[in-house]
Amino acid sequence: MARAAVPGGLSARRAWREATLVERRPETDSAVTLVLDVDGWPGHLPGQHVDVRLTAPDGYTATRSYSVSAPECGDRVELTVQRVPDGEVSTFLTDGLAVGDAVRVRGPVGGWFVWRTGQPGPVLLVAGGSGVVPLMAMLRARDPGAPPFRLVYSVRGPDEVIYRDELAVLAATEGVEVRLVHTRRAPDGDGRPVGRLRESDLAAPGWTGEDAPTCYVCGPTGFVEGAADLLVALGHAADRIRTERFGPSGP
Amino acid sequence: MDFVTRGFQGRPRGRDDRLPPGQYLTGDFPVLSAGPTSNVDHDEFELWVATEDGTRHAWSWAELMALPAETVTVDIHCVTSWSKLDTEWRGVSLDTLLADVETAADFAMVHSYGGYTTNLPLEDLLDGQAWVAYGYDGDDLRPEHGGPARLLVPHLYFWKSAKWVRGIELMLEDSPGFWEQLGYHDYGDPWREQRYQGD
């Protein structure tokens, strides 16, 4: 495993920077995209995350990590935040932070769960819920001539699909496939019976273990465990499966 | 305070003095790994220690089970900011495993099934600070939490407590492991908030 090059020198990446909210875009009832203007941002790779720090008047701080949802673009950093029930930071970011307000961010963080432009080979993205966020940054960074991408995106119901319209456009693009998996409520006419992700959702011509795509799996712990096990069972090599998990796991 | 997030109050304070800076409490047990969960059978399991001159010591699962075990209750701190207090583990102290190992090494590289590595100073593995743990909360350690056996070094951020532990390579010179090559801190003391290189 080689030492990975990621944007920004160490001191640049660990400095806390003021980040001003310039735009909010609701994505679903519980998820919102925040566009931040970060002075001197060193840049990032698709799949990386940032630390966001909120500071109260008495100096108390709360810090959480959020994936970046769009490729590098100057001082602009886009995050998509899913509201977590009772979440100290996520509820403030989704409901309290207004355009013009500032938080502090540092990063980018994480050099493993990344896709680099020019990286050879097909890319299989497997998302559960808001796990789609770092994968969307990879999809958005893909050039028309790049190797094929396939996104398998598991949601409880149609109302929870983040980036719905843009995914529909991407799915019509040469070299990109998008498959939605509904676990509890499917839209009318969806041929797939509702239920958790299964092998048949991941198995597709051109996407077998022998085709050796790099697999990126992101979502809640239980989802990632299940999806990674399915990929291994389908013959994907464990060292081609990269995972990113968030949220609590059951006992 | 030179910077305040307008409108942010945060949770009621009453901070627990067992919580390192920047950490929050969780009652759950989150999982973080770089790839799929490794499934290692007991009959293929082997734990090894290799010294700087190539001498190798090894224990089968049965041999590991036959070593004196300890039950310890410790607080654990993940670099992603969650902490969990009073977790109960059962396993073998590294003082026991390393008792008869002759070495001049100052550092260790811990290797896992699946290829994960992490580096630590050897002294942080000694004197009752580290275990190879195979039990959690009165049960076998589940695979997603590192079973059949993981390293447990609770005084450092939890990525140092390598899951699916397979071997400990003793080294004369330090060398970065998996996350350490990717920008995480070489030592990882939660009380000094050593999350990333340079912290």
Boltz contact constraints between the chains, C-beta under 6 A:
constraints:
  - contact:
      token1: [A, 3]
      token2: [B, 181]
      max_distance: 6.0
  - contact:
      token1: [A, 4]
      token2: [B, 182]
      max_distance: 6.0
  - contact:
      token1: [A, 10]
      token2: [B, 197]
      max_distance: 6.0
  - contact:
      token1: [A, 10]
      token2: [B, 198]
      max_distance: 6.0
  - contact:
      token1: [A, 14]
      token2: [B, 196]
      max_distance: 6.0
  - contact:
      token1: [A, 14]
      token2: [B, 198]
      max_distance: 6.0
  - contact:
      token1: [A, 54]
      token2: [B, 5]
      max_distance: 6.0
  - contact:
      token1: [A, 54]
      token2: [B, 8]
      max_distance: 6.0
  - contact:
      token1: [A, 55]
      token2: [B, 3]
      max_distance: 6.0
  - contact:
      token1: [A, 55]
      token2: [B, 4]
      max_distance: 6.0
  - contact:
      token1: [A, 55]
      token2: [B, 5]
      max_distance: 6.0
  - contact:
      token1: [A, 56]
      token2: [B, 8]
      max_distance: 6.0
  - contact:
      token1: [A, 56]
      token2: [B, 9]
      max_distance: 6.0
  - contact:
      token1: [A, 56]
      token2: [B, 10]
      max_distance: 6.0
  - contact:
      token1: [A, 57]
      token2: [B, 4]
      max_distance: 6.0
  - contact:
      token1: [A, 59]
      token2: [B, 1]
      max_distance: 6.0
  - contact:
      token1: [A, 60]
      token2: [B, 10]
      max_distance: 6.0
  - contact:
      token1: [A, 62]
      token2: [B, 10]
      max_distance: 6.0
  - contact:
      token1: [A, 63]
      token2: [B, 22]
      max_distance: 6.0
  - contact:
      token1: [A, 88]
      token2: [B, 11]
      max_distance: 6.0
  - contact:
      token1: [A, 92]
      token2: [B, 8]
      max_distance: 6.0
  - contact:
      token1: [A, 96]
      token2: [B, 7]
      max_distance: 6.0
  - contact:
      token1: [A, 101]
      token2: [B, 6]
      max_distance: 6.0
  - contact:
      token1: [A, 103]
      token2: [B, 5]
      max_distance: 6.0
  - contact:
      token1: [A, 111]
      token2: [B, 182]
      max_distance: 6.0
  - contact:
      token1: [A, 111]
      token2: [B, 183]
      max_distance: 6.0
  - contact:
      token1: [A, 112]
      token2: [B, 34]
      max_distance: 6.0
  - contact:
      token1: [A, 112]
      token2: [B, 182]
      max_distance: 6.0
  - contact:
      token1: [A, 221]
      token2: [B, 31]
      max_distance: 6.0
  - contact:
      token1: [A, 225]
      token2: [B, 37]
      max_distance: 6.0
  - contact:
      token1: [A, 225]
      token2: [B, 144]
      max_distance: 6.0
  - contact:
      token1: [A, 228]
      token2: [B, 36]
      max_distance: 6.0
  - contact:
      token1: [A, 232]
      token2: [B, 36]
      max_distance: 6.0
  - contact:
      token1: [A, 238]
      token2: [B, 35]
      max_distance: 6.0
  - contact:
      token1: [A, 238]
      token2: [B, 36]
      max_distance: 6.0
  - contact:
      token1: [A, 241]
      token2: [B, 35]
      max_distance: 6.0
  - contact:
      token1: [A, 241]
      token2: [B, 36]
      max_distance: 6.0
  - contact:
      token1: [A, 243]
      token2: [B, 35]
      max_distance: 6.0
  - contact:
      token1: [A, 245]
      token2: [B, 31]
      max_distance: 6.0
  - contact:
      token1: [A, 245]
      token2: [B, 32]
      max_distance: 6.0
  - contact:
      token1: [A, 248]
      token2: [B, 28]
      max_distance: 6.0
  - contact:
      token1: [A, 248]
      token2: [B, 30]
      max_distance: 6.0
  - contact:
      token1: [A, 249]
      token2: [B, 29]
      max_distance: 6.0
  - contact:
      token1: [A, 249]
      token2: [B, 30]
      max_distance: 6.0
  - contact:
      token1: [A, 249]
      token2: [B, 31]
      max_distance: 6.0
